[in-house]
Structures are given as structure tokens and as C-alpha cells.
Amino acid sequence: MQFTHSLPHFGIVCVIVLYEGLIGGASYVNTFHHIHRKVDSSIREFALSTVIIGDTIGILIAGISAIPMHNAICEMPWFS
């Protein structure tokens, strides 16, 4: 059984992915806007750098953990 057979139309997936991207981008921009407006100028550059490093580390951890998770899901009996 393939997962794509349970989807009525591929366009629905595209709309969901687009919506998720817009929400993620809006939260990213809102975070930087908040730092720019609320953080004191003497530590603003440090705060922005910390947020950027934290975001990058989060993406790295998600990417690394996705590989064994993908393999574990693919080895489940209903995907064999």
C-alpha cells in the first residue's frame, strides 16, 4: 500500500506545504522583528547571532534525526 493512494489530490499536499511554509516564515520574521524592536542595541547583535545559531542547530538536529526515523518507519510491516 502506498501512501499517495490515500490522498485525493496532490494539490492538497501542495497547499498544506505552502501554508506550513508561510506560517514558519512569518514566525521567523516576527522573531527577528521582535528582537530588533525590544532588545537593547548594545546586545542586539549578540541576540540576533544567538537566534540564528539556534535555528541552524535545530535544522541540523531535525535533519540528522530524520534519517534513522525514516529507516524505522520504512521497516514497519505495513510499508514492506
CYANA upper distance limits for C-alpha pairs under 8 A (distance plus 0.5 A):
  1 MET  CA      5 HIS  CA      8.22
  1 MET  CA     78 TRP  CA      7.91
  1 MET  CA     79 PHE  CA      7.38
  2 GLN  CA      6 SER  CA      8.33
  2 GLN  CA     79 PHE  CA      8.10
  3 PHE  CA      7 LEU  CA      7.95
  8 PRO  CA     12 ILE  CA      8.30
  9 HIS  CA     13 VAL  CA      8.00
 10 PHE  CA     14 CYS  CA      7.06
 11 GLY  CA     15 VAL  CA      6.71
 12 ILE  CA     16 ILE  CA      6.77
 13 VAL  CA     17 VAL  CA      6.63
 14 CYS  CA     18 LEU  CA      6.55
 15 VAL  CA     19 TYR  CA      6.58
 16 ILE  CA     20 GLU  CA      6.65
 17 VAL  CA     21 GLY  CA      6.64
 18 LEU  CA     22 LEU  CA      6.72
 19 TYR  CA     23 ILE  CA      6.73
 20 GLU  CA     24 GLY  CA      6.58
 21 GLY  CA     25 GLY  CA      6.47
 22 LEU  CA     26 ALA  CA      6.49
 23 ILE  CA     27 SER  CA      6.75
 24 GLY  CA     28 TYR  CA      6.72
 25 GLY  CA     29 VAL  CA      6.67
 26 ALA  CA     30 ASN  CA      6.46
 27 SER  CA     31 THR  CA      6.59
 28 TYR  CA     32 PHE  CA      7.11
 29 VAL  CA     33 HIS  CA      6.60
 30 ASN  CA     34 HIS  CA      6.51
 31 THR  CA     35 ILE  CA      6.78
 32 PHE  CA     36 HIS  CA      6.57
 32 PHE  CA     48 LEU  CA      7.68
 33 HIS  CA     37 ARG  CA      6.69
 34 HIS  CA     38 LYS  CA      6.31
 34 HIS  CA     39 VAL  CA      8.30
 35 ILE  CA     39 VAL  CA      5.77
 35 ILE  CA     44 ARG  CA      7.49
 35 ILE  CA     47 ALA  CA      7.77
 35 ILE  CA     48 LEU  CA      7.60
 36 HIS  CA     44 ARG  CA      7.42
 39 VAL  CA     43 ILE  CA      7.54
 39 VAL  CA     44 ARG  CA      6.18
 39 VAL  CA     47 ALA  CA      8.32
 40 ASP  CA     44 ARG  CA      6.40
 41 SER  CA     45 GLU  CA      8.10
 43 ILE  CA     47 ALA  CA      6.69
 44 ARG  CA     48 LEU  CA      6.65
 45 GLU  CA     49 SER  CA      6.63
 46 PHE  CA     50 THR  CA      6.58
 47 ALA  CA     51 VAL  CA      6.76
 48 LEU  CA     52 ILE  CA      6.71
 49 SER  CA     53 ILE  CA      6.63
 50 THR  CA     54 GLY  CA      6.55
 51 VAL  CA     55 ASP  CA      6.58
 52 ILE  CA     56 THR  CA      6.69
 53 ILE  CA     57 ILE  CA      6.60
 54 GLY  CA     58 GLY  CA      6.61
 55 ASP  CA     59 ILE  CA      6.81
 56 THR  CA     60 LEU  CA      6.67
 57 ILE  CA     61 ILE  CA      6.62
 58 GLY  CA     62 ALA  CA      6.65
 59 ILE  CA     63 GLY  CA      6.62
 60 LEU  CA     64 ILE  CA      6.66
 61 ILE  CA     65 SER  CA      6.49
 62 ALA  CA     66 ALA  CA      6.49
 63 GLY  CA     67 ILE  CA      7.52
 64 ILE  CA     68 PRO  CA      8.34
 65 SER  CA     69 MET  CA      6.81
 66 ALA  CA     70 HIS  CA      6.33
 67 ILE  CA     71 ASN  CA      6.90
 68 PRO  CA     72 ALA  CA      6.61
 69 MET  CA     73 ILE  CA      6.68
 70 HIS  CA     74 CYS  CA      6.61
 71 ASN  CA     75 GLU  CA      6.74
 72 ALA  CA     76 MET  CA      7.18
 73 ILE  CA     79 PHE  CA      8.24
 74 CYS  CA     79 PHE  CA      6.26
 74 CYS  CA     80 SER  CA      7.54
 75 GLU  CA     79 PHE  CA      7.25
 75 GLU  CA     80 SER  CA      7.00
 76 MET  CA     80 SER  CA      7.21
